[in-house]
């Protein structure tokens, strides 16, 4: 079973249609929506700020979701895919975004719907990423527009695939 811990009077609220890997850790003021998935060795710490995770979100293996005390809540809207080993910290990620493997998104950043953060990129504190573009590098910079094919494969396709994968794991429980 995953490690689900209360903190400061708050217990995580996880939709019964979500799936959480047995070695994930979730603590404090966290809300996770339907058909979302939290993968192996992921840590979601709602101990210093609220963390709201929408529907059909996948937070892949080894990722960390947290925030800084006294700053913004962490909000991850519907259909977002967070790649393996990513760090999501006190930011707002709007619908249908892909954050690549090993990427870091820092406090007060806003990622508009329909953008891609490349693997290994660092989105610095306070950044505002425009919809429809791929961002890469350290610090993350706008590289090029996302084609309709890329949006279908990477934004919608990744979210759909992880809903399927998590349903298969859930069926084995």
DOPA-908949 format. One record per residue: x, y, z of N, C-alpha, C, O, CB in turn; residue in one letter. Coordinates in steps of 0.1 Angstrom, whole numbers, padded with zeros to 4 digits, always signed. Glycine has a CB too. Example, Ala and Ser with C-alpha at 12.3 -4.5 7.8 and 13.67 -1.06 7.14 Angstrom:
<nodes>
+0132-0057+0078+0123-0045+0078+0132-0033+0078+0142-0033+0085+0113-0045+0090A+0128-0022+0071+0137-0011+0071+0129+0000+0079+0134+0011+0080+0141-0006+0057S
</nodes>
This chain:
<nodes>
+0008-0012+0000+0000+0000+0000+0009+0013+0000+0019+0013+0006-0009+0000+0012X+0004+0023-0007+0012+0035-0007+0012+0041+0008+0003+0038+0016+0006+0046-0016X+0022+0050+0010+0023+0056+0023+0015+0069+0022+0019+0079+0016+0038+0059+0027X+0003+0069+0028-0006+0081+0028-0006+0086+0043-0011+0080+0052-0021+0077+0023X+0000+0098+0045+0001+0103+0058-0006+0116+0060-0006+0125+0052+0016+0105+0061X-0013+0118+0072-0019+0131+0075-0007+0140+0079+0003+0135+0084-0030+0130+0086X-0010+0153+0078+0000+0163+0083-0008+0176+0087-0016+0180+0079+0011+0166+0073X-0005+0181+0099-0011+0193+0103-0027+0193+0102-0033+0204+0100-0006+0204+0094X-0033+0182+0105-0047+0181+0104-0053+0178+0091-0065+0177+0089-0053+0193+0110X-0045+0177+0080-0049+0174+0067-0045+0160+0063-0034+0156+0065-0044+0184+0057X-0055+0153+0057-0052+0140+0052-0055+0140+0036-0065+0146+0032-0062+0129+0058X-0046+0134+0028-0048+0134+0014-0062+0129+0010-0066+0119+0016-0037+0127+0007X-0068+0135+0000-0080+0131-0006-0078+0126-0020-0075+0133-0029-0091+0143-0006X-0079+0113-0021-0076+0106-0034-0089+0100-0040-0095+0092-0033-0065+0096-0032X-0092+0104-0052-0104+0099-0058-0103+0084-0059-0092+0078-0062-0106+0105-0072X-0114+0076-0057-0113+0062-0057-0110+0056-0071-0106+0045-0072-0126+0056-0053X-0112+0064-0082-0108+0060-0095-0094+0064-0099-0090+0061-0110-0118+0066-0105X-0086+0069-0090-0072+0072-0092-0064+0060-0088-0069+0051-0081-0067+0085-0084X-0052+0059-0093-0043+0048-0089-0030+0054-0084-0024+0063-0089-0040+0038-0101X-0026+0048-0072-0013+0052-0066-0004+0040-0064-0009+0030-0058-0016+0060-0052X+0008+0040-0069+0017+0029-0067+0020+0026-0052+0019+0035-0044+0030+0032-0074X+0023+0014-0049+0024+0009-0035+0036+0015-0028+0036+0015-0016+0025-0005-0035X+0046+0021-0036+0057+0027-0029+0058+0042-0031+0068+0048-0029+0070+0021-0034X+0046+0048-0034+0045+0062-0035+0042+0068-0021+0037+0061-0013+0034+0067-0045X+0046+0080-0019+0043+0087-0006+0035+0100-0009+0039+0108-0017+0056+0090+0002X+0024+0101-0002+0015+0113-0003+0012+0118+0011+0007+0110+0019+0002+0110-0011X+0014+0130+0014+0012+0135+0027+0005+0149+0027+0008+0157+0019+0025+0136+0035X-0003+0152+0037-0008+0165+0040-0020+0169+0031-0029+0161+0028+0002+0175+0038X-0021+0182+0028-0032+0188+0021-0031+0186+0006-0026+0195-0002-0032+0203+0024X-0035+0174+0001-0034+0170-0013-0047+0165-0017-0054+0157-0010-0023+0158-0014X-0051+0169-0029-0063+0164-0036-0059+0158-0049-0052+0165-0057-0074+0175-0037X-0063+0146-0052-0060+0139-0065-0073+0135-0071-0082+0128-0065-0051+0127-0063X-0075+0139-0084-0087+0137-0091-0088+0123-0098-0079+0115-0098-0089+0147-0102X-0100+0120-0104-0103+0108-0110-0094+0104-0122-0090+0113-0129-0118+0108-0115X-0091+0091-0123-0083+0086-0134-0069+0091-0134-0062+0090-0144-0090+0088-0147X-0065+0098-0123-0051+0102-0122-0042+0091-0117-0048+0081-0111-0049+0115-0113X-0029+0092-0119-0020+0081-0114-0008+0087-0109-0002+0097-0114-0017+0071-0125X-0003+0081-0098+0009+0085-0091+0018+0072-0091+0015+0062-0085+0007+0090-0076X+0029+0073-0098+0038+0062-0101+0048+0059-0090+0050+0066-0081+0044+0063-0114X+0056+0048-0092+0065+0043-0083+0075+0053-0078+0081+0061-0086+0072+0031-0089X+0077+0053-0065+0087+0061-0058+0085+0076-0060+0094+0084-0058+0101+0058-0063X+0073+0080-0063+0069+0094-0063+0065+0099-0049+0059+0092-0042+0057+0097-0073X+0069+0112-0047+0066+0118-0034+0058+0131-0037+0062+0139-0044+0079+0121-0026X+0046+0132-0030+0038+0144-0031+0036+0149-0017+0029+0143-0009+0024+0141-0038X+0042+0160-0014+0042+0166+0000+0034+0178+0001+0038+0189-0002+0057+0168+0005X+0022+0177+0006+0013+0188+0009+0014+0193+0023+0004+0195+0030-0001+0184+0006X+0026+0194+0028+0028+0198+0042+0030+0213+0044+0028+0217+0055+0040+0190+0047X+0034+0220+0034+0036+0234+0036+0027+0243+0027+0025+0255+0030+0050+0238+0032X+0021+0237+0017+0010+0243+0009+0001+0232+0003+0005+0221+0003+0017+0252-0003X-0010+0237-0001-0020+0227-0007-0015+0223-0021-0008+0231-0028-0034+0234-0009X-0017+0210-0025-0014+0205-0038-0027+0200-0044-0033+0191-0038-0003+0194-0037X-0031+0205-0055-0044+0201-0062-0040+0195-0075-0033+0201-0083-0053+0213-0064X-0044+0182-0077-0041+0175-0089-0054+0171-0095-0062+0164-0089-0032+0162-0086X-0056+0175-0108-0069+0173-0115-0071+0159-0119-0065+0149-0114-0070+0182-0126X-0080+0157-0129-0083+0144-0135-0073+0140-0146-0068+0149-0153-0098+0144-0140X-0071+0127-0148-0063+0122-0159-0049+0127-0159-0042+0128-0169-0070+0126-0172X-0044+0130-0147-0030+0135-0145-0021+0123-0142-0025+0114-0134-0029+0146-0134X-0010+0122-0148+0000+0111-0144+0013+0118-0140+0019+0126-0146+0002+0102-0156X+0017+0113-0128+0029+0118-0122+0038+0106-0121+0037+0097-0113+0027+0125-0107X+0048+0105-0130+0056+0093-0133+0067+0091-0123+0070+0100-0114+0061+0094-0147X+0073+0079-0124+0082+0074-0114+0093+0084-0109+0099+0091-0117+0089+0062-0120X+0094+0084-0096+0105+0091-0090+0103+0106-0090+0113+0114-0088+0118+0088-0097X+0092+0111-0093+0089+0126-0093+0087+0131-0079+0083+0123-0070+0077+0129-0102X+0088+0144-0077+0086+0151-0064+0077+0163-0067+0079+0171-0076+0099+0156-0058X+0066+0164-0059+0057+0175-0060+0057+0182-0046+0053+0175-0036+0042+0171-0065X+0060+0195-0045+0061+0201-0032+0059+0216-0034+0054+0220-0045+0075+0199-0025X+0062+0224-0025+0061+0239-0025+0069+0245-0015+0076+0239-0007+0046+0243-0024X+0069+0259-0014+0076+0266-0005+0066+0273+0005+0057+0279+0000+0085+0277-0011X+0069+0272+0018+0060+0278+0028+0057+0292+0025+0067+0300+0022+0065+0276+0042X+0045+0296+0025+0041+0310+0024+0040+0315+0009+0038+0327+0007+0051+0319+0031X+0042+0306+0000+0041+0309-0014+0028+0303-0020+0020+0298-0012+0053+0306-0022X+0027+0302-0033+0015+0296-0039+0013+0281-0037+0023+0274-0035+0016+0299-0054X+0000+0277-0038-0003+0263-0038+0003+0257-0051+0006+0265-0061-0018+0260-0037X+0004+0244-0052+0008+0237-0064-0005+0232-0070-0012+0225-0064+0018+0226-0062X-0007+0237-0083-0020+0233-0090-0016+0226-0103-0009+0232-0111-0029+0245-0092X-0021+0214-0105-0018+0206-0117-0032+0203-0123-0039+0195-0117-0009+0193-0115X-0036+0210-0133-0049+0208-0139-0050+0195-0147-0041+0187-0148-0053+0220-0148X-0062+0193-0152-0066+0180-0159-0057+0177-0171-0052+0186-0178-0080+0181-0164X-0054+0164-0173-0047+0159-0185-0033+0162-0186-0027+0161-0197-0054+0165-0197X-0026+0165-0175-0012+0168-0174-0004+0155-0173-0008+0146-0165-0009+0178-0163X+0007+0155-0180+0017+0144-0178+0030+0149-0173+0036+0158-0179+0019+0136-0192X+0034+0143-0162+0047+0147-0155+0056+0136-0157+0054+0125-0152+0045+0151-0140X+0067+0138-0164+0077+0127-0168+0085+0122-0156+0085+0129-0145+0086+0132-0178X+0091+0111-0158+0099+0104-0147+0109+0114-0141+0116+0122-0149+0107+0092-0153X+0111+0114-0128+0121+0122-0121+0119+0137-0122+0129+0144-0119+0134+0118-0125X+0107+0142-0125+0105+0156-0126+0103+0162-0112+0099+0155-0102+0093+0160-0135X+0106+0175-0110+0103+0182-0098+0093+0193-0101+0096+0201-0110+0117+0188-0091X+0082+0193-0094+0072+0203-0096+0070+0210-0082+0067+0204-0072+0058+0196-0100X+0073+0223-0082+0074+0230-0070+0067+0243-0069+0072+0253-0075+0089+0233-0067X+0055+0244-0063+0048+0256-0060+0044+0264-0073+0045+0276-0073+0056+0265-0052X+0040+0257-0083+0037+0263-0096+0022+0260-0100+0015+0253-0093+0046+0258-0107X+0018+0265-0111+0005+0262-0117+0006+0257-0131+0011+0264-0140-0004+0275-0117X+0003+0245-0133+0004+0238-0146-0011+0236-0151-0018+0229-0145+0011+0224-0145X-0014+0243-0162-0028+0243-0167-0030+0230-0175-0021+0222-0177-0031+0255-0175X-0042+0228-0181-0046+0216-0187-0037+0212-0199-0032+0220-0206-0060+0217-0192X-0036+0199-0201-0030+0193-0212-0016+0198-0215-0012+0203-0226-0038+0195-0225X-0007+0197-0205+0007+0200-0206+0015+0188-0204+0011+0179-0196+0011+0211-0195X+0027+0187-0210+0036+0176-0208+0049+0183-0202+0055+0192-0208+0040+0169-0221X+0053+0178-0190+0066+0181-0184+0075+0169-0186+0072+0159-0180+0064+0186-0169X+0085+0171-0193+0094+0160-0197+0102+0154-0185+0103+0160-0174+0104+0164-0207X+0108+0143-0188+0116+0136-0178+0127+0145-0172+0134+0151-0180+0122+0123-0184X+0129+0145-0159+0139+0152-0153+0138+0167-0153+0147+0174-0149+0152+0148-0159X+0127+0172-0158+0125+0187-0158+0122+0192-0144+0118+0184-0136+0114+0190-0168X+0124+0205-0142+0122+0211-0129+0113+0224-0132+0117+0232-0141+0135+0215-0122X+0102+0225-0125+0093+0236-0126+0093+0243-0113+0088+0237-0103+0079+0233-0132X+0097+0255-0111+0099+0262-0098+0088+0271-0095+0078+0273-0103+0112+0269-0098X+0088+0276-0082+0078+0284-0076+0073+0295-0085+0080+0302-0092+0083+0290-0063X+0060+0297-0084+0053+0308-0091+0053+0308-0106+0049+0317-0113+0059+0321-0086X+0058+0297-0112+0058+0295-0126+0043+0292-0130+0036+0285-0123+0068+0285-0132X+0039+0296-0142+0026+0293-0148+0029+0287-0162+0035+0293-0170+0017+0306-0149X+0024+0275-0164+0025+0268-0177+0011+0268-0183+0002+0261-0178+0031+0254-0175X+0009+0275-0193-0004+0276-0200-0007+0263-0207+0001+0255-0210-0004+0288-0210X-0020+0261-0209-0025+0249-0215-0018+0246-0228-0016+0255-0236-0041+0249-0217X-0015+0233-0231-0010+0229-0244+0004+0233-0246+0008+0237-0258-0019+0235-0254X+0013+0233-0236+0027+0235-0239+0035+0223-0234+0030+0214-0227+0032+0248-0231X+0047+0222-0239+0056+0210-0236+0069+0216-0230+0075+0225-0236+0059+0202-0249X+0073+0210-0219+0086+0214-0213+0095+0201-0216+0092+0190-0211+0085+0217-0197X+0105+0204-0223+0114+0193-0227+0121+0186-0215+0122+0192-0205+0125+0198-0237X+0125+0174-0217+0133+0166-0207+0145+0174-0203+0152+0180-0211+0137+0152-0213X+0147+0175-0190+0159+0182-0184+0158+0197-0183+0167+0203-0178+0170+0178-0192X+0147+0203-0188+0146+0217-0188+0144+0222-0174+0139+0215-0165+0135+0222-0197X+0147+0235-0171+0145+0241-0158+0136+0254-0161+0141+0263-0167+0158+0245-0151X+0124+0253-0156+0115+0265-0157+0117+0273-0144+0113+0268-0133+0100+0260-0159X+0123+0284-0146+0127+0292-0134+0115+0299-0127+0105+0300-0133+0137+0303-0138X+0117+0302-0114+0106+0308-0106+0101+0320-0113+0108+0329-0119+0112+0312-0092X+0087+0321-0113+0080+0332-0119+0079+0332-0134+0073+0342-0140+0087+0345-0115X+0084+0322-0141+0082+0321-0155+0068+0320-0159+0060+0314-0152+0091+0310-0161X+0065+0324-0171+0051+0322-0177+0053+0317-0191+0057+0323-0200+0043+0336-0177X+0049+0304-0193+0051+0297-0205+0038+0298-0213+0027+0294-0209+0055+0282-0203X+0039+0302-0226+0028+0304-0235+0023+0291-0241+0031+0282-0243+0032+0314-0246X+0010+0290-0243+0004+0279-0249+0009+0276-0263+0012+0286-0270-0011+0280-0249X+0010+0263-0267+0013+0260-0280+0028+0259-0284+0031+0259-0296+0007+0269-0289X+0037+0260-0274+0051+0260-0277+0058+0249-0269+0054+0245-0259+0057+0273-0274X+0070+0245-0274+0079+0236-0267+0090+0245-0261+0095+0254-0267+0086+0225-0277X+0093+0242-0248+0103+0250-0241+0114+0240-0237+0112+0229-0233+0097+0256-0228X+0127+0244-0238+0138+0235-0235+0150+0244-0230+0150+0256-0232+0143+0227-0248X+0159+0237-0223+0171+0243-0218+0171+0247-0204+0161+0245-0197+0174+0255-0227X+0182+0253-0200+0184+0258-0186+0189+0272-0187+0201+0274-0190+0194+0249-0178X+0181+0282-0184+0167+0282-0181+0159+0278-0194+0164+0280-0205+0162+0295-0175X+0147+0273-0192+0138+0269-0203+0135+0282-0211+0131+0292-0206+0125+0263-0198X+0136+0280-0224+0133+0290-0234+0124+0285-0245+0124+0273-0247+0146+0296-0241X+0116+0293-0251+0106+0289-0262+0115+0285-0274+0123+0292-0278+0097+0301-0266X+0113+0272-0278+0121+0267-0289+0113+0267-0303+0118+0273-0312+0124+0253-0286X+0101+0262-0303+0093+0262-0315+0079+0259-0312+0075+0254-0301+0099+0251-0325X+0070+0261-0322+0055+0258-0319+0053+0243-0319+0061+0235-0325+0047+0265-0330X+0043+0239-0313+0039+0225-0312+0030+0222-0324+0020+0229-0326+0032+0221-0299X+0033+0212-0332+0024+0209-0344+0012+0201-0339+0012+0197-0328+0032+0200-0354X+0002+0201-0347-0010+0193-0344-0007+0179-0341-0013+0172-0332-0021+0194-0355X+0002+0173-0349+0006+0159-0347+0013+0157-0333+0011+0148-0326+0016+0154-0358X+0022+0166-0330+0029+0166-0317+0019+0167-0305+0020+0160-0295+0040+0177-0316X+0010+0176-0307-0001+0178-0296-0008+0165-0294-0011+0161-0283-0010+0189-0300X-0012+0158-0305-0019+0145-0304-0011+0135-0298-0016+0127-0289-0024+0141-0318X+0002+0133-0302+0010+0123-0297+0015+0126-0282+0013+0117-0273+0023+0121-0305X+0020+0137-0280+0026+0140-0267+0017+0145-0256+0019+0142-0244+0037+0150-0269X+0007+0153-0260-0002+0159-0250-0013+0149-0247-0015+0144-0236-0007+0173-0254X-0022+0147-0257-0033+0138-0255-0029+0123-0254-0034+0116-0246-0043+0140-0267X-0019+0119-0262-0015+0105-0263-0009+0100-0250-0012+0089-0245-0006+0103-0274X+0000+0109-0244+0006+0104-0231-0004+0103-0220-0004+0093-0213+0017+0114-0227X-0013+0113-0219-0024+0112-0209-0032+0100-0211-0035+0093-0201-0032+0125-0209X-0037+0098-0223-0045+0086-0226-0038+0073-0222-0044+0064-0216-0049+0086-0241X-0025+0072-0226-0018+0060-0223-0017+0057-0208-0018+0046-0204-0004+0061-0229X-0014+0067-0201-0013+0065-0186-0026+0062-0179-0026+0056-0169-0006+0077-0180X-0037+0067-0185-0050+0063-0179-0052+0048-0182-0056+0041-0173-0062+0071-0186X-0048+0043-0193-0048+0029-0196-0039+0021-0187-0043+0011-0182-0045+0026-0211X-0026+0025-0186-0017+0017-0178-0022+0016-0164-0021+0006-0158-0003+0024-0179X-0026+0028-0158-0030+0027-0144-0043+0019-0142-0044+0013-0132-0033+0042-0139X-0052+0019-0152-0064+0010-0151-0059-0005-0151-0065-0013-0143-0073+0012-0163X-0049-0008-0158-0044-0022-0158-0038-0026-0145-0041-0037-0140-0034-0024-0169X-0031-0017-0139-0025-0019-0125-0036-0020-0115-0036-0029-0106-0015-0008-0121X-0046-0011-0116-0057-0011-0106-0065-0024-0107-0070-0029-0097-0067+0001-0109X-0067-0029-0119-0074-0042-0121-0067-0054-0114-0074-0064-0111-0076-0045-0136X-0054-0053-0112-0047-0064-0106-0047-0063-0091-0043-0073-0084-0032-0063-0111X-0052-0052-0085-0052-0051-0070-0062-0060-0064-0064-0060-0052-0055-0036-0067X
</nodes>
